[in-house]
Amino acid sequence: MAVRVHLTRAGAIDELFATFDGWLKGKGYLAMSGQIIDASVIAAPPQRNTDAEKATLREDKILDAMAAKPKKLAQRDSDARWTLKRAKARPAKADGTKAKVEIAVPMFGYKTHVSIDREHGFFRRFTVTSAATDDGAQLANVLDPANTASDVWADTAYRSITNEAHLANHGRRSKLHCQRQPGNDLTPSQRNANRVRFKVRSTVETVFAGQKHCVGLFGT
């Protein structure tokens, strides 16, 4: 069984994280400037499951057929899932110009959801799910109640009536990106608001880059 499973079941990860957060506060790194919430996919090795095993996983059940073979079960990742990560590309046209198009890249693994404080960029709350989990559904789980400023930044994936109500009910001021409605463009004021918010929100990308490139975070 993977080390992460043992740590999670023992509650050690949350305890270690709380200890680290307490150490940060003791050093004066207080969360007093609002928080930025985002999520990123952490790749894991794709699994070679049979069609029957895939059907079992889609139902979020343990691989009962493998239970009698603990060594084989330990090699299988029953928590990671496939998702489509959307990105923008500029393929060249026949005339040499480049067009901006959106592509969907299949990825297998997990998703780390975090809240960082705006001033220092440290993790304050986090949760980990399968890669297929909706980003916006995790806002309430990573919202940091200890951040003394009310502003909360996040991209359009978090914009929903439920999340807006949750922020308002907890005394938070929404800085979530404005979302274009089907068939309508953003108004000039909405586009300007998104540009201003992006300058703040983009800070979290540096944190994710540190996780993946400096720390080498990888799903196992």
N, C-alpha and C positions, 0 to 999 in steps of 0.2 A: 504494500500500500504506500502511496506517495507520502512524502514527509509533510506536505501541505495539509493533507487530510488529517494526519495525527495532530498537527498544530491547531487546526481549526476545531476539531472535536474537543480538544483539551482547553479551548478558549485562550490559548497562549498568544495568538496573534493580536487579539483585541487588547489583552493586558500589556503586551509589549508596546503597542501603538500608543496606548494611554500613558504609559511611562515616558515614552519619548516626547509626547505632546506636553506632559508636565515639565520635562526638562527644558523644552523650548520656552515655555512660559517663565520658568525660573531664570532664564537668561535674558529675559526682556523681549522675546519675540512674541508679542501679544497680537492677537487677531482683532484689530480695531479699525480696519479700513474696508470692510465688506468682503464678500467671498465670490469666487468664480467656480462654477460647477461645469464639469464636462466628463466625457467618457472616451475610452480608446480601446480598440481591439488588441488583445495580446495573442499572438499566434501560438498554436500548439501543433504537434505532429499529427497529421491526418490519420484517422483510424482505418484499418482494413477489416470492416465488419461485414458479415453476411447480410442478405436481405432481411432475414428473420431478426437478426440482432439490431439492424437499423430500425425496424418497425417497433421493436421493444423500446429502443432509446427514444423514439418519437413520442412514446406514451409516458416518458420520464419514469420508467421502471428499471430496477436493477437487473442486470443480465443474469436471470435465474438459471439459465441453461449453463452458465459458466461457474456457478457458485461452487460446484463440486471440484472445480479446478482453480484453486486460489492463485496459483502462479500465472495462469492465463488471464484471470480476472484482473490481477494487479497490473498487467500490461495494457489493459484497456481503459480508455478515458471515457467514462459514462456521463461526464458533466459538460464537456466542451461541445459546442454546436457550430454549424455552418451559418454564415451570414453573408450578405452582400454589402461590401463597403463602397460607397459611392465616391467617385473622384472626377476631376475635370481633366481633360486632355485636349491638346491642340494638334490633331493630325493634319498633315499637309494635303492640300487639294492638288488637282492636276495642274493648276496655274501657278503653283508654288506658294500660295497663301495658306494660312492656317486657320482652321475653324475651331471654335471652342465648343466641345461636346462633353456630355456627362457619360461616364462609363461606370459599370458595376463590377467590382472585383470580388470573386468568391474568397472568403477567408474562414478558416476553422480555428476555433480556440475559445478564449474567454474575453470578457470585457471588464475593465477596471473603471469604476465610477468614483470620482473624487470631488472634494471641495477643498480648494486652496484659499488661503487668505490673500487678499489683493496686494498688501504691502510687501510681505516677505516671501510669498510663493510656496509656503510649506503646506503639506497635506494636513488637514484638520479632521476630516471625516472621509471614509472610503467604504466601498463595498465591491465585491467581485461576483459576477454572474456569468452565465454562458454568453457567447458572442451574439446570440439571437435575441437577447433581452432588449426591450425598448428603452432608450436612454431616458426619456421623459418620465417613465414610471418609477425611476429611482431617485428623483429629486428629493422627495421627503426623507429618504433614507440617508442621504449625504448632507443635507442642510445642517450647517453648524450652528447650534443654538448659542454657543459661547462667543460667537463673533459679535462684538459690540456695535458694529455699524449695520445698518439695515439693508444696504444695497446688495443685490444678488444678480450676477451676470451669468448668462448661459445662451447657447445658440438656439435656433428655431426648433430643434428637436424637443426642447423643454417647454415650448409655448403651448399651453392648453388651458382650458377653463378651470380644470381641476388644479393645476399647478399655480395658476394666478390666484385662485381662491386660497390655496394653502399658504402661499407667501403672505397674502393680506391678513389672513387669520393669525399668523405668527409674527405680525409686526414687521414684515420685510417689504422692502420696496423693489419691485420688479424692474430689472434691467435686461430682461430676456429679449432676444432679437425679435423684431417684428416679422411676422410670417405672411408671405404672399398668399392671398386667397385664390382658389382655382378660377381662372378666367380673368383675373384682375392683377394689375401691376401694383407694386408698392407706391405709395404717394411720395412726393419729394421729401416731405418731412420724415416719413418712415425710413427712407433710404439714408437720409442724413443721420438719423438716430442710430441706425445699424452701423454706419461707419464709425461713429463716436464710440459705440459699445464694443465694436470689434477691436479697437486699439487697446482696450482694457482686457477683453476676454482672451485675446490671442496669447497672453502671457502663459496660459495653461499649456500651450503647445510646447513651450520650452521644458516644462516639467515632464511631460510625456516623453519628449525626446531624451531627457536624462534617464528615464526609466529604461527605455528600450536600447539606447546606444551606449550610455556610460555604464549602467548597471547590468545591461544585457538581459532584461526581464523577458522570460519566455515561459509559455504554458507547458506544464509537464503532467 
